[in-house]
């Protein structure tokens, strides 16, 4: 088993310290920011609290791969000085967070949770990191992930599994599982994730937080280790919709150094959050998005849709025929492109990949060029079908996951009393958003036993404000009823 580069040279905090800091780590950015701005609390105090929580929960959750304790405290002191001198930069100034370990930090180890890249140090910051630094974010470390972001359990053979804070026997989802688990447990106030088939939204749903996959090209992917260059996205993860909107305000925008970036105007995503859904037209695609869904998940999602209707929204059924081929096309792109990214490594040192990733990459020869060409046609038709649907409705609402998180190490999962394959089911409802590049938001919508349930809102290209506002309306109904992980 590989080890954290950062050794725990700092003493683990006592239970008294943890108790004192709990009030801080449980707060959202929207609650913390005014307290920092008016100097009620200091970035130093907050950063100490988050690091204490991160280090105290590490043995249970395993959310971090590296801690930046000294750097974080130095940055927190600078933020405190700047704010005291009247240089307050906005909502995320002085907010501590960890970042997924496939996002580049200059001269900081960036492992992709792999053995092969365990000593890799980028020579530059990812664009999103540079933007967050400018906004005054304090980086507490790098967060755990599924190896090379190539699957969804975060059961990592090199650094151990990340555990779901709601149930330590369950997966947190992935590949941004460390990010979601850290936010849920209070060891990161917010974070950045990456999403190629659902890797922001899946762990957001499993861990009871908010996660947004923006429109393809809305947020730069420069300085993020690739998985599938046609489907990779970078986006915000946070406790609340307003926190998510504030983070998107920082990271959204055109990047001339990213070939996938789109020169499109951005909104003030926080200002757009009114919670008013009067006249919102909600599309429901029954044949795909509500087919073979866990009964309790479906019940929670439909209940939230009805709550929106009670507030003035309307529901309209739609058909998206090309969805029937979406899973195959998404897999074709992912396996073909990932196999190109890892071509040399899989030939020269296959034994250094985890068993699941090695098998996935070795299957990369299967989609021949005619298969890839056919997948392109499927994607073109799928985009056309979604665009046709959005001429009739404002958003689509569906479950984020059709199943509940499974036990760590189990490749099969229960679906209404039947054991089914985990991987093919867990990405089934999120994958179309990556294939089309359309924005998709996951917000908590209820509880199934002791685990949270997520609802997915999908919209037309560059409609993030609309999605966030619909999610904000759902959030105002307090679907989790104040419940948090019992850690």
N, C-alpha and C positions, 0 to 999 in steps of 0.2 A: 504493500500500500504506500503510495506517495504521501508526502507530508506537506503541511502548510509551510511556505517559505518563512512566514513570520512566526517566531516562537513566542509562547506566552510568557514573556519576561515580566509582564506586569501582573501583580497579584489579582486573582479572580475576586470580583467584588463580593462583599458580604451580603447576606439577605437583608440587612438593614439598609444598605446602600441601594439595593434593588428596589426595596419598598419605597424609599424616598424618591427614586427616579421614575417609578411607574407612572406617575401622573404626567410626566413629560413625554415618555415614549408612547403613551397611548393616544396622544393628541395627533391630529392631522396637521398638514402644513397650513391649511386655512385657519386653524386655531393658533398655531405657533407663530405665524408670520406677524400678526399685529403685536404679539407680546415681545418679539424681537425688535420690531420697528420702534415701539414706544419704550424699549429698554427695560421692560418688566423682567425678562429673562435674557441671559447672555448666550450667544452661540457657543461659548466655552462650556457653560453649564449644560446646555442641550447636547453637545457633542460628547461630553463626559458620560452623560446618561445613556446615550445610544451605544457608545462603545462598551459601557458596563453591561448593558443588556445583551449586546452581541457576544461578548466574551463569556457571559454567564450561561447563555443558551446554546453556545456552539456545540457542546458535547451532545446535547439532545437533538438539535435541529441540523447542525452541520451546514449552515447556510453560506459560510464564508470560505474562500480558498486562501486569501491573503488579507491581513489587517494592515491598515496604514495609520497606526496609533499616533506616532510622533508627527507625521505629516498632517494628520487631521487636527491635532491639537494646535499645531502652529498656524494652520489655516483658520481655525476657529478664533484664535487670538487676534489675527489680522482682521477678520470680519468684525469682531467686537470693536476694535480700534476704529475701523472705517465707519461703522454705524454710530459710534459715540461722536465722531467728527462730522456727522451729518451726511455721510455718503452711503445712504441706504439704497440698494440697487433693485429692490423688488421682492416679490413673494418668496423666492427661494434663497435669498441672501442669508447665509448663516445656517442653512438647513443641511444636516449631515445625511449622506446616503452612500450605500455601496452600489457598484455597477457590475453588471454581468461580465464574466471573464473572457468573452470574445470581443469586447470593445477595447480598443487600443488606448493605453496610457503611455506617454513617452517615458522610456527608461524604466518602466515598471513591468514586472513579470505578468505575462498574459498567456495563460496556459490553454485556453479553450477546454479546460478540464481534461486534458489529454496527457499521456506519457510523452508523446513525440514532441510536443511544444512546452514541456514543463519548465524549460529555461528561456523561453522566447521573450525578448524585450523589444517592443516596437521603438522606432526612432521618432515617432510623432504621435500626437494626440488625435483620436478620432474627432471628426467635426462636432459630434454631439458633446464630447467631453470638453472641447474648447469652448463651446457655447455655455455649458454649465459652469465652467470655471469663471467665465466673464460675468455670469449672473450671481456669483458668490457662493455657489454650492461647495460644501465641505465633503471630501471623499473619504469614507471610512475604510474602504478596501474593495476587493474584488469578490463577486458573489458566484457561488457554485452553479453548475449547469450540467446538462447532459453532455457527454463527450462530443465535441465539435458541433453541438446543437442538433445532432442527427437523430434524436428521438425524444420521447416525452415523459419518461419516468424519473429521470435524475438519479437512477440507481447506477452509480458510477463505479467501475471496477478499480479505478486508480485512486480516488479520493473518498470513496464511500458514498452511501446514499444521502440525499437530503430527505428529511422527514417532514411530513405535514404537521404543522403546529396544532391542528384540530384533533388529530389522531396520529400518534407517532408511528403506528404500524402501517400507515397509508402513504402512498406517493403524494408529493405536492403538485404533480403535473410538471411538464417541462416543455421546451428545454430550459426556460427561464425560471426553473423551480426554486433556485436559491434566492432570486429576487423576490418572488411572491411570498415564500416562507419568511424571509427576513422582514418584509413589510408587515405581514400578519402577526409576527411575534414581537415587533417593535425594535428589531435590531437594525433597521434602516427605515427612515421616515418615508421615503419614496424610492424609485429606482428607474432604470432604463432596461428594457428587455429587447430581444430580437424575436422575430416571428416569421417562419417560413411555411408552416402548415398549421399554425395555431399556438406557437410557443410563447406568446404573451397571454393570449386569452385562455388557454387550457389551464395554466397554473393560477391565473387570476380567479377563474371559476373554482378550482379545487381548494384554494386558500382563502376565499371570501374577500377578495379585494377587487379593485377596478383595473382593467387593462385595455389599452387602445392600440390596435394595429391601424396606423394612419393609411391614407391613400398612398399607393406606390409613387415615390418621388416627392412626397410631402416632407419627409425627414431624411437627411443624408445618411447613406450607408458607408460613406468613406471612413476607413479606419475600423471597419467591423469585419472580422474574419468571415469569408463567404461560405455559404452552404449551397444555395441555388440562386445564382445571380438574377434569374428572372422572377423569383418569388420572395427574396429576402426583404424584410422590412425592419425598421427600428421604431420603437414607440415607448410611451410612458406607462408606468405602473405605480399605483398609489392607493392610499386608503379610501379616498373619496373622489367623486367626479370632479369637484372643483380643484383638488390637488392635481388631478390628471390634466385638466384643462390648463392650469398654470404651468405645468411642466411642458406641455405641448407649445405654449406660447414661447418658451425659450428655445426649444430644439427644432421647431418647424422653420422652413424657409429654403430657398434655393441655394445650392452649393455647386459652383462651377467646376469643382474638382471631382464631382460624382456624376458619372455618365447617366445614371438613372434619375437624377434630380430633375424636377419639373419647375420651370419658372412660372409660378402661380401665386397670386396674392394670398396672404394669410389673414386670419381674423384675430380679434381679441377673444380668445376662446372662453376666458373667465367671464367677460362682460356679456357673452351670449347666453349665460345660464339663468334663464328666467323661471324655468319649471312649467311654463305655460305650454300645454299640449292641445289646446283648443284647435280644432280643425286639422290636427295631425292625422294623416291617413296611413295606417299600419297595414303592410302587406303580410299575409300568412301563406307560405308555400307548404301545403300539407304533405305532398307526395314525397318530398325529400327531407325537409327540416323537422317534420313531426312524425316520421316513419321510424319505427323501432326505437322508441325513446323510453327510458326508465319512467315508470308510471308516476313516481313522486316528483321527478324533475319536470315532467310535462304538466303536472298539476300546478306546480309553483309558477312556471312560465305563463300558463294560461290565466292564472289568477292575477298576475301582474298586468297582463294585457287588458283584462277586464277592468282593473283599477284605472288604467289609462283611458279606457272608453268612458268610465264614470266621470273622468275629468274633461271630457269633450272630444277625445280622439274617436276615430272610426276605424273599422277593420274591413279589409277587402281581400278576398282570396286571389292569388296569382299563380301562374304556372311558369316554371323555368325548366323546360324540357331537357336542356343540355346538362343539367345537374347529374343525370344518370351516368355520364361518362367522366364526371369531374374527378372522382377518386383515382381512376386510372391515369388520367392526364397529369394530375398533380404528382403522382408517384413517378411517372415517366420523366418529368422535368427534374424532380429532386434527385433521383438515383443517377440519371445521366450527368447532371451538372456537378453533383457532389463527387462522383467518380473521377471527373476531370480535375477537380480541385485537389483531390488526394491521390492522383494517379501514381506519382513517384513513390509516395510513402506506402501505398498498399502493395506495390510490387516489391519494394526493397525491405520493408519491415512490417509485414502484416501481423506478426505476433504482438506488436506493440499497440494495436487497437484492441478495445474491448470486443468480446465475442459478438455482441449484437451489431456493432458498427462494422466490424470486419465482414460479417455476412452481408450487410446492406451494401457495402462498397463493392464487394466481389460480384454482386448481382448487377453491377452497373453496365456490364456488357450486353445484358438482355435486351434493352430497348434499342433496336437498330435504327438507322437513320430514317427509315420510312415510318417507324413508330413515333419518333420524335416529331416528324412532320405532321403525322396525324394528331398528335397532342396539340400542336400549334393550331390546327383547325378546330379542335374541341374548344380550346381557350377562346378563339375568335367568336365561335357560336355562343359560348357561355356569356361572354361580355355583351353580345348583342341581346341575348335573352334577359339578362339582368337590366340592361338599359331599357328594354321594352317594358319590363315590370315597373321601373322607376318613372315611367311616363304615367303610370296609374296610381302609384303610391309614393309616399315620402320616405319611408323606411321599411325594412323587413325586420321582423322580430322572430327569434327562434331560440331554442336552448343553445347554450355554448357547448355543452357536452351531452351526449345521449346517454351516458352512463355515469356512475359515481366513481371516485378514485378507488383503485384496487389496493390490495396489500402489496407492500414492497417485495419484489422478487417473483410475483405471480404474473404470468403473461396472459392470463385469461381473467375475465371480469364478469360479474353477474349482470345480466340484463333481464329483468322481470322473471327471475328464476332459472334462466338459461345461461350457461357459461359460454361466452363468446370471446373472440380474439380482441385483446386490449388495443393494440396499435391501430388496426384498421377502423375500429369504432371510435376511438377517442379523438381522432383527427377528422372524422367524417363531416362534421358540421362546420369546422373552422377552415378546412382546406380551400373551399371555394373562394374565400376572401383573398387568399394569396394568389390563386390562379388568375383571378380577375384584377387584382390590385385595388379592389374597392375597400373603403374604410370599414372597420368592424370594431365594436366596443363590447366588452363583457362587463356586466355589473352584477353584484349579488342580488338575488331575487327571492331568497327564502332558505329554509333549512330542510334537509332530509336526514332525520335522526340527529346525529351530532356533527354533521358535515354541511357546509354551505353549498348552495346551488347557484349557478350563474346563468344569466340571460344574455343573449347576443343581439345586438342591434347593428344592422348592416345598412349602408346608404350609398347613394351615388358618389362618384369620384369627387373628392374635395368637399364633402358635406360633414366634416368632423363637428362643426358647431351644432348642426341638427342632431347628430347622434348623441353628443354630450348633453344637450338639453333634454332629450328624451330620457337618457340615463339619469340625469339630475332629478327629473320628475319621479322616476321610480325610487331613487334614493330617499326622497323626501317622505316616502311611505314607510321607511325604516323596515325593510323586509327581513333583516336579520334580528330585529327586535332587541338590538343592543348587545347581542351575544358576541363574545370574542373567544379566541383559544384559551383554554384553561391551563396556562403555563405561567 
